[in-house]
Amino acid sequence: MFIGALIGYAIYRWKGDALAIPVAMVAAILPDLVDKPLGHILLQGTLDNGRIFAHGLLFLGMVAAASLVLWKWRGPLGAALVAGVVSHLVLDGMWDDPTTLFWPLLGPFARDHYPDYFGNAVITELTAPSEYVFLLGIVIIAAAVWGDRLGPKLRGVSDALIRNRRVIYAVLWIVAMVQVVIAAIALLDGPEGAQNEVVLAAVLVIGSMLLPRLDPGGSGERSAAGE
């Protein structure tokens, strides 16, 4: 969702459509929204695999076709939809699973086994410091774009976030550098074991480079909170 927010913000700055941000955020997790319940609940007895239909090029093609409809009506949203799904496939490293990526050309999906997948996933998310850094990144983007549309109380919180955003940038950089070190150490054990660490490090580094370029309001409507 953090990468989706960055993609959506870039499209917003390009085309001026703020709705591209939530669309890209949802699109960035859309493959999981489809495949996790399908693979780990409905097909638990046969597949129990959370990377199936929506993690392949066929699904991406369907999304691209839908985006063409959106493009005629509201072009930036179509771009946000496709870019968000593409980011998910890239960050999941789906090139390492060609059977899923090119399904159904290379045969059926692989069977897997994840006891209590959702319970373990929730615990993993809640105990991962990087997830809270990602959340801060999303909040600062939302504050920059929609802060003026909030009520007085929430606007005060939004303005405080914007004024102190350099602290968030600093935290993001620190976590990014720590993750880069972890990824480098993991690479010593082989590229397969380091994939998640490398991807996470890349996400944090990209985000830490792009967030400081935020222009609160995008069009000057938050000039009082600008630099």
N, C-alpha and C positions, 0 to 999 in steps of 0.2 A: 504493500500500500504506500510505503514511503517513496519508492521509485515511481509509482503511479502518480503520486502527488507532484513529484518533480516534473514528470512528463506533462501532466495537466497544466502545471504552472507555466512551463515553457510554451505550450500551445496558447494559453491565456494571454501571455505577453505578445505572442505572434499575431493572434486573431482577435483578442479582446473578449473572448467568451469564457467567463469564469466557470460555467457549468462543465467545461472540459476537465476541471480538476477532479470533482467527484466521479465523473464518468471514467476517467483514466484510473482512478484508485480502485473502483469496482472491477474494471476490466483487468487490472493487474493481479487480482485474486480470483477472477472468474473461473479459470481452469480448476482451481481447488474447490470453489463453491459447487461446481458440477461433479467433479470426480471423487472428492473425499466422501460425501454421503453415499454416492452411487457405489463406489468400490469397497468402502469399509462398512457399510450398513446393508444396502440392498443386495450386493454381490459378495458379502463377506464369506459365505460358505463355498464360493467357487473361485473368486479371485483374491479378495482382500488386498487389493492394490489400489492406491489412491492416485495413480498416474496412468490414466487410461484414455478414454475418448477425447476429453477436452485438452489433453496434453500433446495432441498431434497436429499435423499440418492440415488434415481434413477439417478439423474444428476451426483452425485459424482461417481456412478458406471460407467457411460458413460465416464467420465473424466479419471477414473482409467484404463478403457479399452484402451483409446487413449494413456495413458502414457506407456502402455506396448509396443506399437509400437515405441514410442519415446525411450523407454528403450533399445531396440535392436539397435537403431541408435545412441542415445546419452543419456545414462542412467540418468545423473544428471538432465536433463531437464524434464524427466518424473517424477522424484521425486519432482522437484520444482512445477510442474503443480498440482500434487495431494495435496502436502502439502499446497500450496496456497489456494486451494478451501476448504480444511479441516479447515484451519485457519478462513476463512470467516464464515463457518457454526458454528464454536465454538464461535467466537466473537459475532455473532448475537444471540447466545443462542437459537439455533433452537430446542433444547430439550423441550423448553416451548411451541412449536407449533408442536405437533406430527402429526397433520393432514397434514401439509406441509412437514415435515421431512420424513414421510413414505408414501407420496402420490404415487399411488392412493389407497393404502390399506385402509385408514380410511375415505374415502369420498372426496368430492370436496373441493376446496380451499374456505376459508372464504372471504366473500365480505367485502370491506372496503371503506373508503371515505377520499380522500386527495385532497381538492381543491388546485389547483396551486402547485402541489407537487414539481416540479422542481424549480420553482421560490423560494419557501420557503427553499428548500434544499440548493440552492446557497447562500442565505442570511445566513443560519445557518453555512455553511462551512466557509464563509468569516469572520464571526464575532466570531468564536470559536478560542481562543488563542492556544488550543492544536493542531489544524490543522497545525499551523505554526511551532510548535515544531516538529511535525511529519515530516514536509517538511525539516526542518534542519537536522533531523536524516537521511533522504533519501539522502540529498545532501552530507553529510559527508561520507556516505558509497560509493556513486558514486565517490567522490573525491579520496578516498582511493584506489579504484579499478582501475579507468580509468584516473586518473589525468595525468599520463605520456603520454597519447595518445592525449591530447588536444594541441591546438596551444599555442604559447608563452604567449599570453594575458590570456587566460583561465587557463593555467597551473599556472600562477602567483596567480590567485584567488584560485585555488585548493590547492596550497601549503600554502597559507595564512589560509585557512580553516583547513588544517591538523595541522599547527603549533598552531592554537588557538582552537583546538577541545575540550580542557578541558572546555572552556567557554560554548560550546554547551552542553557538558555533565552536567555542573552545572545547566544550564537552564532546561535541561530535568529532572534532579533530583528535582529541585524546583517545577516544574509543576506537577511532579509525586506525590510528597508529598502533594501538595495542593489538587490534585484529590483524593488521599487516604482519606484525611479529609472530602472532600465533599461526597465521597462514604459512609464513616462511618456515617455521618449525615443522608444521604438518607436512610440508612438501618433502621434507627429509624422509618421511615414511612412505612416499610415493604419491603420484598425482591423484589417484582415486580417493585416497583417504583425506586429501586436502581440498577437495572440490568445494564443499560447503564453506570452509574457512576462506578460501580464495574469493568466492563469490561475495560473501559477507564483507570482506575487506574492500572489494571493489565498490560495492554499494555505498559503504560508509565514506570512502575517499571521494567518490563522485558527488555524494550529497554534501560533504563538507566543503567541496569546491564551489558548488552551485548555490547553496543557501546564502552565503554572504553577499550574493549578487541580487538578493531579493530587493525589490523596490516596493515598499509598502504602498498598496493602493494601485500600483501598476501604472496609473494615469495621472498621479499627482493628487488624488483625492485624500490621501493621508499625509499631506505635506508636513503637518504639524508633528507627525511621528517619524518623519524622514530624517536623514542625516543632515 
